[in-house]
Amino acid sequence: MSLLELLIIAIGLSMDTFAVSIGKGLSVTKIKLSHALKVGLWFGGFQALMPLIGYLLGSTFAEIVSAFDHWIAFALLVLIGGNMIKESLEKDDECDCNKKHKNNFAIATMFTLAVATSIDALAIGVTFAFLKVAIIPAIITIGITTFLFSIAGLKIGNIFGCKYKSQAELFGGVILILIGLKILLEHTIFN
């Protein structure tokens, strides 16, 4: 997998955390450095950790399913991307520009959000195992990309509000589906 493909996957995975970070930006009157670091480290850290866990799980079973691994990768990416697109089209009640929450950066809140937004990355890690992707550069790329997108989302949410949340999720979903299609075509038609 090329660095460009890996970066595109990282951006696609970052869209969930970007959208949640926009919501976080709405919850504070003024962003502090501590807010940016909490959002970036929680989301970036979990987006890096989950593919590693998925990779380790996938590596265990890779030999058994190597004959149809491209179909699994395709299905996982389409399911994840389709779910992101579906969520982008649903009316979002969480994004209320008038709400300001005092405890929005508490450990329990951030842990829950980090786990919830990184489940997709776990599935990507399984896919990486099937495709024999070098996992260390992959998780570093995903972690740094998510860190940066999370901080950007926090700032954008604080400035612009809810306007772009659904577009970010839609974009991320489309990207993941296209990568899944590319993997399937490479292993079926072009192989």
N, C-alpha and C positions, 0 to 999 in steps of 0.2 A: 504494500500500500504506500503510495507516494505521500510526501509531506503535505502537498496541497489537498489530497483526499482526506488526510488525517485532520488538517485544519478545518476543512469544510464540515466534517463530522463533529469536531469540537464546537464549532459555531452553532451547528444544529442542536447539539445537546445543551448549549448555553442558553438557548432561547427560553426554556422553562424558568431558569434561574433569573434571567434578564427580566422576564415578566413579573416574577415574584419580587424582584428588587425594585421594580417600578412601584409596586404596591408599598414596599418598605419606604421608599422615598416620599410617598404620600403621607406616611404616618408621622413624619417629623417636620417641624417648622424650619429648623436649620440643621443641615447635615454636619456632623462632626467627623473628624478623622477616625474616631473609634467606631462610628457607625459603618464607615466604608470598610475598615479592616474586618469587622465582625462579619459583614455580609460577604466580602470577598473570600475570607478564609474559610468560613463555614461552607459556602456553596462550592468554591473551588476545591477545597479539601475533599468534600464528599464526592464531587464529580470525578476526582482523581482516584479515590479509594474504591468506589463501586466498580469501575471497569476492571480493576486489579482483582477484586473478589470474583467477578464474573469470568475473567480470564482463567483464574485458577480452577474454578468449577468446570469451565468449558474444556480446559486442557486435559482434565481427568477423563472426559468422555469423547475427546476429539477423534481418536482412532476408530471408535465404534461407529461414528456417524460421518466419517470423512467422505463417503460416497454421495451424501446429500446435504453436506454442510452449507453449500451456497443457497439451497432452498430455505434452510433454517435462517441464515443471515437475512435473506430477502424477506421472509415472513416476519422476523423480529423488527426489522427496520420499517416495513410497511405498517405493522401494528402500532409501533411507537409513533411514527410520523402521522398515521391516520388519527390516532388519539389526540395528538397535538393540534391537528387541523380541526377536529371536532370541538376540542376545548376552545379554540380560537373563535369559533362560530357561535358558541353558546353565550348567552347573556351572563355577564359576570357581576355578581352581587357583592363580591369582596372589595371591589375597587370603588370605594366611596371617597371622593376627593375632600369631603368635609370632615372625615374621621381623622383624629389625631390620637394615637395610642401611646401611652407612656411606657409600657413594658414590652414593646414590640421587638426588642432586641435581646430578650431574656434567653438564657441557655436552653430552656425547654422549648421555647418557640423556635429558635434558630435550628436546634437539632431536628425537630419534627419537619420543618420546611426543607432542611438540607437532605434528609432521608427521602422525603416525598418527591423532591425534584431530581433525585439522582437514581431512582429506580430504573429509568431508561438507560442510564449509563451502565448499570449492572448487565442489562441485556446486551449492550454494545460490547462489553467485555467478553461475554460468551462468544459473540460473533468474532471478535478479534482472535480468540483461541482457535476457532475453526479456520480462520483465514491465515493463521500463523503470523500475526502482526507482532512486531517488536513492541512489547508492552510498556517498557520504561519510557521511551520517547512518546508513546501514545498517551500515557497518563500524565506526563509532564505537560504535553501540549493541551490536553483537555483541562487540566487543573489551572494552568495559567490563563487560557482563553476564558474559562468560566469566571475566574477571579476578576479579570478585566471587564467582562460583560456585566458582571454583578455590580461592580462599582459604577459603571456607566449607567446601568438601569436605575440604581439608587439616585444618581444625580438627575437623570432624565425624569424620573417619577416625581422628584421634588420640584422640578421646573415645569414640566408639561402635563403631569397628571396621567390619567388613564388612556389618553388618546391612542397610543401606539402599542398597548399591551397585546391586543389580539393579533395585530399584524406581525409582531415578533414571533408569536406562537405559530401562526400560519406559515411564515417563512421557514422556521425551523422544521416543521412537519414536512413541508414540500421537499426540503433539502434531504432529509433522511429517506424519504420514499425514493427520490431520484438516485441516491447512493445505493439503496437496496436493488433497484432496477439495474443499475450498472453492474453490480456484483453478479446478479443472476445472468445477465447477458454475456458477461465475460466467461462464465463457467458453462454455459449451455450452447450459445451460438458461436462465440469466438474462440472456443477451446477445441 
